[in-house]
Amino acid sequence: MSGTARVLLFASAREAVGAPQIDWPVPDRGLAVSEILAALLRRYPRLRPIAAHSRFLVNSEYVRGTRARVRPGDEFAIHPPYSGG
């Protein structure tokens, strides 16, 4: 069995993918942030240089490292550096 996680993309990550969010297939056991990120970078290579400097959140919580798990129904957000005024 599997489901989907919602991937939220902000600023330049949104531009690289061409959408503000995508639904990503995730098995019931979940995927480590490193696994979902690797899959996203294979599908969206323009995201690679952005992801190298981004912060990641799972269900609105910042994650340290890439071992946290993303499970079906979760939100995984990519926040690249951005500024505003």
CORBEL-V992016 format. One record per run of one state. SS is the DSSP state (2 for helix, 1 for strand, 0 for the rest). FROM is the first residue (numbers start at 1). LEN is the number of residues. If there is no record, write none. Layout:
# CORBEL-V992016
SS:FROM:LEN ; SS:FROM:LEN
This chain:
# CORBEL-V992016
0:1:1 ; 1:2:8 ; 0:10:1 ; 2:11:7 ; 0:18:3 ; 1:21:7 ; 0:28:3 ; 1:31:2 ; 2:33:11 ; 0:44:1 ; 2:45:7 ; 0:52:3 ; 1:55:4 ; 0:59:2 ; 1:61:2 ; 0:63:6 ; 1:69:2 ; 0:71:4 ; 1:75:5 ; 0:80:6
